Amino acid sequence: MQRLGGENGLDARLFHQAFISFRKYILDSSFLSADVHIILNDICCGAGHVDDLFPFFLRHAKQIFPMLDCMDDLRKISDLRLPPNWYPEARAIQRKIVFHAGPTNSGKTHHAIQRYLAAKSGIYCGPLKLLAHEIFQKSNDACVPCDLVTGEERVLVDPEGRQATHVSCTIEMCSVTTPYEVAVIDEIQMIRDPARGWAWTRALLGLSAEEVHVCGEVAAIDLVTELMYSTGEEVEVRNYKRLTPITVLDYALESLDNLRPGDCIVCFNKNDIYSVSRQIEARGLECAVIYGSLPPGTKLTQAKKFNDPDDPCKILVATDAIGMGLNLSIKRIIFNSLIKPSINEKGEKEMDAITTSQALQISGRAGRFSSVFKEGEVTTMHRDDLVLLKEILNRSVPPIETAGLHPTAEQIEMFAYHLPDATLSNLMDIFVSLSQVDGLYFVCNVDDFKFLADMIQHIPLNLRVRYVFCTAPINKKQPFVCTSLLKFARQFSRNEPLTFDWICRHTNWPLVPPKNIKDLVHLEAVHDVFDLYLWLSYRFMDMFPDANLVRDIQKELDNIIQIGVRSITRLIRASEATSVSGAIAVPDDFPLQRTEVNDRMLNLKDLPAANQEQFSSVTKVPGQKRIRGSKALGYKPAEVQSNMKSYGQGSLAARLVREGLLTQEMLKQLEREWQVHHNNNGNFPTGKRDNQNGSKGTGKKK
């Protein structure tokens, strides 16, 4: 039966599902046709064979898997064995392929860019918006007019809107139909990326350029050579060595007391970023902070602060977001941990030690040729990790063996023609299960696509629009961003344009600087929502008409986020001191009722009745105009830096006064009540008690 099923398009997985469904249908149906009864009876009596059931089984299977009726057509559509044939413009010319191979800081990209700038026309394809911006700026500074194209932004340097001869873009946005003299593909090793690898494959096979300059790790040489062999093109390899030496130290940092100017501590999650940066500033040192979800403008500002020789900030705390796209003056890379969460090709989360490629990419940021430090150093925070780091760095990087592919909108539309009742998520599932690839390729993970497809399935949209919404580059772990996409799609389906006023209402704009880490994370999510609006505005201009206005407030939001990041340790303290809105951390011997939620927290309602009225008058004044922006948190431009340095120093009372939660009059009354409480209970004198519990008031752990 399984062999017969295979001949009719039922692979092992589909056969198993159809078998379970058919058995349930036979056992649970109150009515079965006479011919099925007769065959079952014959089998039971030994007069028939189980194979006689196959026509009925196949008919049932076709009802639950409609694609079985058109399997031959679907297999042809999902045949991904000859990707080079998808790009006729590139196949029409004999391209020259140059592979610039080497480690970080070896000058490989520099040489490729020099050829790009000297060409009559060119395209640069990078993995990040920051890199696209950098080449855009560098090109125009060199008097080579260059446009910028990213998913969320289009900048034409010609005042009359004519396209420049050169363009710098994120790799997903490159055109495979426009002819160029020179194309540059940066970070080619990302062709193996489980989610984005398809974009590098498309650029490598499809760019219509006389010369294609590929930059990346030595590990990708064999794969690129093999792929180009299938197009009939030869690869010229140019090898580069690192321009500055880098040393793996024989000792770990072990304590943050041993930090030196130019140090960068690399963490692999934001909680570690928060924890380490707070411990650094507790030692009286300033640090810059860079992680992936920060807006590009904030990353650049933090990088500039760290690089500025006149700025007191000499320590950087970052994730592997520094691995590419930022020029940083780092003397020593310190790995806080070597364990990094990752998503495998099946979409499963894994916790494993960083790869040799990742370790080399991050370590290579130390002692760069263009920085003030001409020699780099690498070590770990913990002594036990140092042996593992040396082992990882001494391994050879395994060669990259496969390149990513992704179904196109046209292929999915053809599937939908044959399977009109299937959902987009099901179409994608069926496509991947039927797709055929040769040994040089793999189909990229489509879990994020399917997640969005399922989320908006109930909204009436045509297939092409639905496909575009599902390719939106969002983080599905951010509920606010996912909810926004859902609302965008619903508004779109009603044919109601998403105006500037609508997006302001949805995000509660204008926003104020964050008071705690939760606020900061929300502001980052709002920034991503603005990014999503801009991304969709270039695909549906009539439905997202106010891109310029949204871009303006996004820049304002970037500045607000920068305020929060500059005072990130204050936000961490505020987060630790607050469990619910309005809750205030208090010392153990404060003579006030505890809340039931948390015995270390105090809510407004827990204050004595006499104080509640005073407190309410401070926090909310009837008819008072709502203050927005930095003033809402008591920021004064001239005092911002000094406030940030002193924030959290001194007693709890001083901090509450600075936050505007206590007035001097209220403070005096609370002190009087506290002293009365101590005198009545025979406790320590106030000064001695304060000294003993000093650490509790400031939120510092003993």
C-alpha positions in Angstrom: 0.0 0.0 0.0 2.8 2.4 0.8 4.6 1.6 -2.5 1.4 2.3 -4.4 1.0 5.5 -2.4 4.5 6.6 -3.4 3.7 6.1 -7.0 0.7 8.4 -6.6 2.6 11.2 -4.9 2.2 10.2 -1.2 5.6 10.3 0.4 6.2 8.6 3.8 4.9 11.6 5.8 1.8 12.2 3.7 1.1 8.4 3.6 1.2 8.2 7.4 -1.2 11.2 7.8 -3.6 9.8 5.1 -3.5 6.3 6.7 -4.5 7.7 10.2 -7.3 9.8 8.6 -8.6 6.9 6.5 -8.6 4.5 9.5 -10.5 7.1 11.5 -13.0 7.6 8.7 -13.6 3.8 8.4 -14.0 3.2 12.2 -16.0 6.4 13.0 -18.4 6.8 10.0 -22.0 5.9 10.7 -22.5 5.2 7.0 -20.1 3.5 4.6 -20.8 2.8 0.9 -21.8 -0.8 0.0 -18.7 -1.4 -2.1 -16.4 -0.6 0.9 -18.5 -2.9 3.1 -18.1 -5.7 0.5 -14.3 -5.3 0.2 -13.8 -5.2 4.0 -16.0 -8.3 4.3 -14.0 -10.1 1.6 -10.7 -9.3 3.3 -12.0 -10.5 6.7 -13.2 -13.8 5.1 -9.9 -14.3 3.2 -11.6 -13.9 -0.2 -9.9 -10.5 -0.9 -6.6 -8.7 -0.4 -5.9 -5.5 1.4 -4.6 -4.0 -1.8 -8.3 -3.9 -3.0 -8.8 -1.0 -0.5 -6.3 1.2 -2.3 -8.6 3.0 -4.7 -10.8 4.0 -1.8 -7.8 5.0 0.3 -6.4 7.1 -2.6 -9.7 8.8 -3.1 -9.8 9.7 0.6 -6.2 10.9 0.5 -7.0 13.2 -2.4 -9.8 14.8 -0.4 -7.4 15.7 2.4 -4.4 16.4 0.1 -5.9 18.1 -3.0 -2.4 18.5 -4.5 -2.3 14.8 -5.3 -4.5 15.5 -8.4 -1.9 17.9 -9.8 1.3 16.5 -8.4 3.2 16.5 -11.6 2.5 20.2 -12.2 3.4 21.1 -8.6 6.7 19.1 -8.8 7.6 21.1 -11.9 6.8 24.4 -10.2 8.8 23.6 -7.1 11.8 22.2 -9.0 14.7 24.3 -7.7 17.5 22.3 -9.2 18.7 24.9 -11.7 18.7 28.3 -10.0 21.2 29.8 -12.6 18.5 29.6 -15.2 16.2 32.0 -13.3 18.4 35.0 -14.3 18.5 35.3 -18.1 20.0 38.8 -18.0 23.1 37.5 -16.1 23.4 34.4 -18.3 23.4 36.6 -21.4 26.8 38.1 -20.5 30.1 36.5 -19.6 30.8 37.9 -16.1 34.2 38.2 -14.5 34.0 36.9 -10.9 36.7 38.1 -8.4 36.7 36.6 -4.8 38.4 38.8 -2.2 39.1 36.3 0.6 40.5 37.0 4.0 39.8 37.6 7.7 38.3 40.8 9.2 40.5 43.9 8.9 42.5 42.5 5.9 41.4 45.2 3.4 39.5 42.8 1.2 36.3 45.0 1.1 38.4 48.1 0.7 40.0 46.8 -2.5 36.6 45.8 -4.0 35.2 49.2 -3.2 38.1 51.0 -4.9 37.2 49.1 -8.1 33.5 50.0 -7.5 34.3 53.7 -7.2 36.5 53.6 -10.4 33.7 52.0 -12.5 31.3 53.9 -14.8 28.4 52.2 -12.9 28.2 50.0 -9.9 26.2 48.4 -7.2 27.2 47.6 -3.6 25.2 44.9 -1.8 25.7 44.7 2.0 24.1 42.7 4.8 23.1 45.7 7.0 21.6 49.1 6.6 24.6 50.6 8.4 27.0 49.1 5.8 24.8 50.4 2.9 24.8 53.9 4.5 28.6 53.8 5.0 29.3 53.0 1.3 26.6 55.5 0.2 28.4 58.2 2.2 31.9 57.1 1.2 30.9 57.1 -2.5 29.4 60.6 -2.5 32.3 61.9 -0.4 34.6 60.6 -3.2 32.5 62.6 -5.7 31.0 59.5 -7.2 27.2 60.1 -7.1 25.5 57.2 -5.4 21.9 56.4 -4.4 20.8 54.5 -1.3 18.3 51.7 -1.4 17.2 49.8 1.7 13.9 48.1 2.6 12.8 51.2 4.4 14.6 54.0 2.6 15.3 55.4 -0.9 17.7 58.3 -1.3 18.3 59.8 -4.8 21.2 62.2 -4.8 20.1 63.9 -8.0 17.8 66.9 -7.1 15.6 66.1 -10.1 15.1 62.5 -9.1 17.2 60.8 -11.8 18.9 57.6 -10.8 22.7 57.8 -10.1 25.1 55.5 -11.9 26.1 53.9 -8.6 23.8 52.5 -5.9 24.5 51.2 -2.4 21.8 48.8 -1.1 21.0 46.1 1.4 21.4 42.8 -0.4 17.6 41.9 -0.5 17.0 45.1 -2.4 19.5 44.6 -5.3 18.2 44.7 -8.8 19.0 41.6 -11.0 17.7 43.3 -14.2 19.7 46.6 -14.1 23.1 46.3 -15.9 26.2 47.5 -14.1 29.9 47.6 -14.8 30.9 46.5 -11.3 29.0 44.8 -8.5 30.3 44.2 -5.0 28.7 41.4 -2.8 29.9 41.8 0.8 30.0 39.1 3.5 29.4 36.2 1.0 29.7 33.6 3.8 26.2 34.6 4.8 25.0 32.6 1.8 24.7 29.7 4.2 22.4 31.7 6.6 19.3 29.6 7.4 16.9 32.6 7.0 18.6 35.1 4.7 21.0 33.0 2.6 18.7 33.1 -0.4 19.5 36.9 -0.9 23.3 36.2 -1.4 22.5 33.3 -3.7 20.2 35.5 -5.8 22.8 38.3 -6.0 25.7 35.9 -6.8 23.8 34.1 -9.6 21.6 37.0 -10.8 23.5 40.4 -10.8 23.9 41.6 -14.3 27.4 43.1 -14.0 30.5 42.8 -16.1 32.6 42.3 -12.9 31.2 40.8 -9.7 33.5 41.3 -6.7 32.7 38.9 -3.8 34.1 39.6 -0.4 34.2 37.2 2.5 35.7 34.3 4.4 38.1 31.8 2.8 35.5 29.1 3.8 33.2 30.2 1.0 35.7 29.9 -1.9 35.0 26.3 -2.9 31.2 26.8 -2.9 31.3 30.1 -4.9 33.7 28.4 -7.4 31.3 25.4 -7.7 28.3 27.7 -8.2 30.1 29.7 -10.9 31.1 26.5 -12.6 27.4 25.7 -13.1 27.1 29.1 -14.8 30.2 28.6 -17.0 32.1 31.4 -15.2 35.6 31.2 -13.7 36.5 32.6 -10.3 39.7 34.7 -9.7 40.7 34.4 -6.0 42.7 37.2 -4.3 43.8 36.3 -0.8 44.4 38.9 1.9 46.1 38.7 5.3 45.1 40.7 8.4 46.7 44.2 8.4 47.3 44.3 12.2 48.3 41.6 14.6 45.9 40.1 17.2 46.9 38.2 20.3 44.9 35.7 22.4 45.9 36.5 26.0 46.9 33.9 28.5 44.8 35.3 31.3 41.1 36.1 31.7 39.8 39.4 32.9 38.1 37.7 35.9 36.9 41.0 37.4 35.5 44.2 36.0 38.0 46.0 38.2 40.7 45.0 35.6 39.1 46.9 32.8 41.2 49.2 30.7 40.4 52.0 28.1 39.5 50.4 24.7 38.0 47.3 26.2 34.8 45.8 24.7 32.9 43.1 26.6 30.8 40.9 24.3 27.6 39.4 25.6 25.1 37.3 23.7 21.9 38.5 25.3 20.4 41.8 26.5 20.1 40.8 30.1 23.9 40.3 30.3 24.3 43.7 28.6 22.2 45.3 31.2 23.9 43.5 34.1 27.5 44.2 32.9 26.9 47.8 32.0 25.4 48.5 35.5 28.4 46.8 37.2 30.8 48.9 35.2 29.1 52.2 36.0 28.9 51.2 39.7 32.7 51.3 39.5 32.6 55.0 38.4 33.3 54.2 34.7 31.2 55.2 31.7 30.4 52.7 29.1 28.7 52.7 25.6 26.1 50.1 24.8 25.4 48.5 21.4 23.0 45.6 20.7 21.0 44.4 17.7 17.6 45.9 18.4 18.9 49.4 18.9 18.0 51.8 16.0 20.9 52.4 13.6 21.2 56.0 14.6 21.6 55.0 18.3 24.2 52.4 17.4 26.2 55.1 15.5 25.9 57.6 18.4 27.1 55.0 20.9 30.0 54.0 18.6 31.0 57.7 18.1 30.9 58.2 21.9 33.2 55.2 22.5 35.6 56.2 19.6 35.8 59.9 20.7 39.3 60.3 22.4 37.9 63.4 24.3 34.9 61.5 25.7 35.2 60.0 29.2 33.5 56.8 27.9 36.3 54.3 27.2 34.5 50.9 27.7 32.0 49.3 25.3 29.5 46.6 26.2 28.0 45.0 23.1 26.5 41.9 21.5 27.8 40.3 18.3 26.0 43.2 16.5 29.5 44.7 16.4 30.7 41.9 14.2 30.1 43.9 11.1 28.9 47.4 10.1 30.6 49.6 12.7 34.0 51.1 12.9 35.2 50.8 16.5 38.5 51.7 18.2 38.7 48.5 20.3 42.0 47.4 22.0 40.7 44.2 23.7 37.7 42.0 23.0 36.5 40.2 26.2 33.9 37.4 25.8 31.5 37.5 28.7 30.3 34.1 27.6 31.0 31.7 24.8 27.4 30.3 24.6 25.1 31.8 22.0 21.5 31.0 21.3 20.9 30.2 17.6 18.2 28.9 15.2 19.0 25.9 13.2 17.8 25.0 9.7 14.7 23.3 11.1 13.8 26.5 13.0 14.7 25.0 16.4 16.4 27.1 19.1 19.8 25.8 20.1 22.2 26.9 22.9 25.8 26.1 21.9 29.3 27.5 21.9 30.0 30.1 19.2 31.5 28.8 16.0 35.0 29.4 14.9 33.7 31.7 12.2 31.7 33.8 14.8 34.7 33.9 17.2 37.0 35.1 14.4 34.5 37.7 13.2 34.0 39.2 16.7 37.7 38.9 17.8 38.7 40.6 14.6 37.1 43.9 15.7 40.1 44.4 18.1 43.1 46.4 16.9 41.7 47.5 13.5 44.0 49.2 11.0 41.8 52.4 11.0 41.6 52.7 14.8 44.0 54.2 17.3 44.9 50.7 18.5 47.2 49.0 16.0 47.4 45.7 17.8 44.4 43.8 19.1 43.9 41.4 22.1 41.3 38.8 22.9 40.4 37.1 26.1 37.4 36.0 28.2 35.7 37.2 31.4 36.0 33.8 33.1 39.2 31.7 33.4 37.3 28.5 32.5 36.2 29.9 29.2 39.7 30.9 28.0 40.8 27.3 27.2 37.6 26.8 25.2 38.1 30.1 23.3 41.7 29.2 22.3 40.4 25.8 21.1 37.6 27.4 19.1 40.0 30.0 17.5 42.6 27.3 16.7 40.0 25.2 14.7 39.9 25.6 11.0 36.7 27.1 9.7 34.7 24.3 7.9 34.1 25.0 4.3 30.6 26.3 3.4 28.8 23.6 1.4 25.3 24.9 0.5 23.6 28.1 -0.6 20.1 29.2 0.5 17.0 29.4 -1.8 13.5 30.7 -1.1 10.2 30.3 -3.0 9.3 33.4 -5.1 5.9 35.1 -5.1 5.3 33.8 -8.7 6.0 30.2 -7.7 3.5 30.4 -4.8 0.9 32.0 -7.0 1.2 29.1 -9.5 0.8 26.7 -6.5 -2.3 28.6 -5.5 -3.8 28.3 -9.0 -3.7 24.5 -8.6 -4.7 24.6 -4.9 -7.2 27.4 -4.6 -8.5 26.4 -1.2 -5.1 26.1 0.5 -4.0 28.8 3.0 -0.7 30.6 2.3 1.0 28.8 5.2 -0.2 25.4 3.7 1.0 26.5 0.2 4.5 27.2 1.7 4.5 23.9 3.5 3.5 21.9 0.4 6.1 23.8 -1.7 8.9 23.0 0.7 7.9 19.4 1.0 7.8 18.9 -2.8 10.8 21.1 -3.7 13.8 19.4 -5.3 17.3 20.9 -4.8 20.6 19.6 -5.8 23.5 19.1 -3.4 24.7 22.8 -3.6 21.5 24.3 -2.3 19.0 24.2 0.6 15.6 25.8 1.1 15.8 28.6 3.7 13.7 28.3 6.9 10.2 29.6 6.3 8.9 29.5 9.9 8.8 33.3 10.3 6.9 33.5 6.9 4.4 30.9 8.0 4.0 32.6 11.4 2.9 35.8 9.8 0.8 34.0 7.2 -1.2 32.2 10.0 -1.5 35.4 11.9 -3.2 37.3 9.0 -4.9 34.4 7.4 -8.4 35.5 8.5 -8.0 38.9 6.9 -9.3 39.2 3.3 -6.3 40.0 1.1 -5.3 38.9 -2.3 -2.5 36.4 -2.5 0.3 38.8 -3.8 -0.5 41.3 -1.0 -0.6 38.6 1.6 2.8 37.3 0.4 4.3 40.8 0.7 3.0 41.3 4.2 4.5 37.9 5.2 7.9 38.8 3.9 8.1 41.9 6.1 11.3 41.8 8.1 9.9 41.9 11.7 10.9 40.1 14.9 8.0 37.8 15.8 9.1 37.9 19.5 7.9 41.5 19.8 4.1 41.3 20.4 3.6 45.1 19.7 5.2 44.8 16.3 3.2 41.7 15.4 0.0 43.4 16.5 0.9 46.4 14.4 1.3 44.2 11.3 -2.1 42.7 12.0 -3.7 46.1 12.3 -1.9 47.3 9.1 -3.2 44.3 7.2 -6.8 44.8 8.6 -6.8 48.5 7.6 -5.4 47.6 4.2 -8.1 45.1 3.6 -10.7 47.8 4.1 -9.0 49.9 1.5 -8.4 52.6 4.2 -5.0 54.4 3.9 -2.8 54.3 7.0 -2.3 57.9 7.6 0.2 59.8 9.8 -2.6 60.5 12.3 -3.5 56.8 12.4 0.0 55.7 13.1 0.4 58.4 15.8 -2.8 57.2 17.5 -1.6 53.6 17.3 1.8 54.3 18.8 0.5 57.0 21.3 2.9 59.5 19.7 4.5 61.7 21.0 6.5 59.6 23.4 8.7 60.4 26.3 12.2 59.2 27.4 12.1 55.7 29.1 11.8 55.5 32.9 12.9 51.8 33.0 14.1 49.0 30.8 10.6 47.9 29.9 9.9 51.4 28.5 13.1 51.3 26.5 12.2 47.9 25.0 8.8 49.3 24.1 10.4 52.3 22.4 12.6 50.0 20.4 9.5 48.1 19.3 7.8 51.4 18.3 10.9 52.2 16.2 10.5 48.8 14.5 6.8 49.6 13.8 7.9 52.8 12.1 10.4 50.7 10.1 7.5 48.4 9.1 5.4 51.3 8.0 8.3 52.6 5.8 9.0 49.2 4.4 5.4 48.8 3.4 5.2 52.3 2.0 7.6 51.4 -0.7 5.5 48.5 -1.7 2.0 50.1 -1.4 2.6 53.8 -1.7 -1.1 54.7 -2.0 -2.0 52.8 1.2 1.0 54.1 3.3 1.1 57.7 2.0 2.9 59.5 4.9 6.3 57.9 4.8 8.2 61.3 5.0 6.2 62.3 8.2 6.8 58.9 9.8 10.5 59.1 9.0 10.6 62.5 10.7 9.1 61.2 14.0 11.3 58.1 13.7 14.3 60.4 13.9 12.8 62.0 17.0 12.2 58.6 18.5 15.8 57.7 17.8 16.9 60.7 19.9 14.6 59.7 22.7 16.0 56.2 22.7 19.5 57.6 22.8 18.6 59.5 26.0 17.5 56.1 27.5 20.6 54.3 26.4 22.9 57.0 27.7 21.4 56.4 31.1 20.8 52.7 30.8 22.1 51.9 34.3 19.5 54.3 35.8 16.8 52.4 33.8 18.1 49.1 35.2 17.9 50.4 38.8 14.4 51.8 38.1 13.3 48.4 36.7 14.7 46.5 39.8 12.9 49.0 42.1 9.6 48.7 40.4 7.4 45.6 40.0 4.2 47.3 39.1 3.3 50.9 38.0 3.8 53.3 40.9 5.6 50.9 43.2 8.6 52.3 45.1 11.4 50.2 46.8 11.8 51.0 50.5 14.1 49.9 53.3 13.0 47.0 55.5 12.4 49.2 58.6 10.3 51.9 56.8 7.2 52.3 59.1 4.6 51.7 56.3 2.4 48.9 55.4 3.7 46.3 52.9 1.9 45.4 49.7 0.7 41.8 49.2 2.2 41.7 45.7 5.8 42.0 46.9 7.0 42.6 50.5 9.8 44.9 49.2 7.5 47.2 47.3 5.3 50.2 48.3 2.3 51.5 46.4 0.6 54.9 46.8 -2.4 53.3 48.6 0.0 52.0 51.3 1.1 55.4 52.4 -0.7 56.9 55.5 -3.9 58.7 54.6 -2.4 62.1 55.4 0.4 61.5 52.9 -1.7 60.0 50.1 -3.3 63.4 49.5 0.0 65.1 49.4 1.5 62.5 47.1 -1.5 62.6 44.8 -1.2 66.4 44.5 2.4 66.0 43.4 1.8 63.2 40.9 -1.3 64.6 39.3 -2.4 68.2 39.3 -6.0 68.8 37.9 -5.9 70.9 34.8 -2.1 70.7 34.6 -0.8 70.5 31.0 0.8 67.2 30.2 4.5 67.5 29.8 6.1 65.6 27.0 9.6 64.9 25.9 12.6 65.1 28.1 10.9 67.7 30.5 8.5 65.0 31.6 11.3 63.2 33.4 12.9 66.3 34.8 15.7 66.5 32.2 17.3 69.9 31.7 19.6 70.1 28.6 22.5 71.7 30.5 22.3 69.2 33.3 21.7 65.9 31.4 25.2 64.5 31.6 25.8 65.4 35.3 22.4 64.1 36.3 23.1 60.8 34.5 26.5 60.5 36.3 25.0 61.2 39.8 21.8 59.3 39.3 21.3 56.6 41.9 24.0 57.9 44.2 23.0 58.8 47.7 20.0 57.9 49.7 16.6 56.6 48.5 15.0 59.9 49.6 17.4 61.9 47.4 16.6 59.7 44.4 12.8 60.1 44.9 13.1 63.8 45.2 15.1 63.9 41.9 12.4 61.8 40.2 9.7 64.2 41.4 8.0 61.5 43.6 8.7 63.4 46.8 8.8 67.0 47.8 11.0 68.4 50.5 7.9 69.0 52.7 6.8 65.4 52.3 10.3 64.2 53.0 10.4 66.1 56.3 7.1 64.7 57.4 8.2 61.1 56.6 11.4 61.7 58.5 9.4 62.9 61.5 7.1 59.8 61.4 10.1 57.5 61.0 11.9 59.0 64.0 8.7 58.7 66.1 8.4 55.0 65.0 12.0 54.3 66.0 11.7 56.1 69.4 8.5 54.2 70.2 10.0 50.8 69.4 13.5 51.4 70.9 15.3 50.8 67.7 18.8 52.0 66.7 19.4 55.8 66.3 18.6 56.9 62.8 22.1 57.5 61.6 23.4 54.1 62.8 20.5 52.3 61.2 20.9 54.1 58.0 24.5 53.0 57.8 23.6 49.4 58.4 20.9 49.3 55.7 22.6 51.7 53.2 22.8 49.0 50.6 19.0 48.3 50.8 18.1 51.8 50.0 20.2 52.0 46.9 19.1 48.7 45.5 22.7 47.4 45.6 23.2 43.7 46.6 25.4 43.0 49.5 
